[in-house]
Amino acid sequence: MTHAEPAARAAATTLSSRLSDFATGLELAAVPEAVRSRAAHLMLDALGIALASTQWDFSRATLAGLRELAGPGGDTPVIGYGQDLPLRDAVIMNALLVHGLDFDDTHPAGVIHATTSVLPAALGLATRLRASGAQLLASYIVGMETATRLGAAAKGGFHQVGFHPTGLIGTFGCALAAARLMRLSPDIATDAQGIALSFASGSLEFLQDGAWTKRIHPGWAGAAGITAATLAKNGFVGTRAAYEGRFGLYRSHLGPLAELCDLSLASAGLGAEWEIERVAVKPVPACHFTHACADAASHLHADWRGAPVRRIVARVPAGAMKTVCEPIENKRRPANAYEAQFSVPYSVATGLRFGSFTLDALEPRAYEDAQTLALAALVDCEADPTADFPRYFGGEVIVELSDGRVLRHAEPVNRGAEGRPISGEDIVRKFIDNATRAVPRAHADHILNAVLDIERGDTAELAQLLGRPARTEKHA
């Protein structure tokens, strides 16, 4: 390649180049204080979930595999394990801890868990670079604002064709977060996105049998994003039209559905409107598509009082049906915790019986309980044509009792969504509840203070605080 050719390539304005300009040019002082505070609270929420996940078998199995691959040593702390791994392995592991219980936040329009890939990638790389807490926060905001918009541009299409946006789109958000931390030029950050196009992945096939693969998608996105940015920094050339090209992200992955995309959404409002304010924090440890029905059933618990049931109807958005309602027989009898988290029938049965859906519902004694399964067997799912999806993940539950009475409750706007936000105080309470499942309250408080004061803090110190070993219990 001649010297003239790179200049010609850089001159073309693409979506990649617009995102690069934003990512490399963002100044934290230009971000409103409310947005910076919300970002810190989202980080806190994710880290509390990561600590809770250390108590589950999936985290131990993953760490064992990564430890075998990495061999001895490493320079990046693993949350809650008192071990270090090489950077990319630690990012994979820490992202799995954030995402593993499906309790992490969601951006409804993008249908993406952006924090779960962006935060571990930014935290790991910032620790390696000895970046300040302010630099970590800025890179996290960059990754969140870009990944959520790239997801929203697909208008829910990725789920319809079997791709998981958290893994697929998360790769690009992580590449841009890494570019911000590495202080790459806009042109090199554009190359990083072009390289990331060949790394991005994430299949929804896990929905068929409760496989653990979804849990590792965000970490793979984080490691791939860091790899793409590092290769670009060292001169590796990436495609310039990663998104709108003939074989770019949307056309190659969505086929005919690409015609329904709106790529203008991927850069609209950058630096003026903040998608972080639209991120929904989860009040229920399950797929966000189940929350409204779980809450609706929980609302009916006091009126139901164990009366004989003839039939239960759960009305959900049509765009969520494949994920949480099909195949119906599998959803009525989840074989493991992961299947339970992606089941509207199980969520409804649990909410109706107990008045809430908590992490306790993921224990074998809960999803194997005969009474709960008997109720789940009575649940039929119907598409709700009035649902405002994907803006909201609404739901309605109708319980037809054997004595002829009908109980019903609708949650058209799920808790945590725009219009029904989970407050900062709610997030702190959720963090304490999750973190203290693994560490003493005093240690949880130290982490809480460090994260909420991250702008004035030190990334390496936070990483070491998070890396201290948690107590060990056994959950399947």
Secondary structure, DSSP 8 states (H G I E B T S, - for coil): --SHHHHHHHHS--HHHHHHHHHHH--GGGS-HHHHHHHHHHHHHHHHHHHHHTTBHHHHHHHHHHHHHH-S--SEE-TTTS-EE-HHHHHHHHHHHHHTTS-S-BBTTTTB--HHHHHHHHHHHHHHHT-BHHHHHHHHHHHHHHHHHHHHHTTTHHHHTTB-HHHHTHHHHHHHHHHHHHT--HHHHHHHHHHHTTT---B-GGGGTT-SHHHHHHHHHHHHHHHHHHHHHTT----S-TTTSTTSHHHHHHGGGGGG--GGGGTTTTTTS-GGGG-B--SSSS-GGGHHHHHHHHHHHHHHTT--EEEEEEEE-GGGHHHHTSSHHHHHS-SSHHHHHT-HHHHHHHHHHHS---GGGGSHHHHT-HHHHHHHTTEEEEE-TT--TTT---EEEEEEETTS-EEEEEESS-TTSTTS---HHHHHHHHHHHHTTTS-HHHHHHHHHHHHTGGGSBHHHHHHHHHS------B-
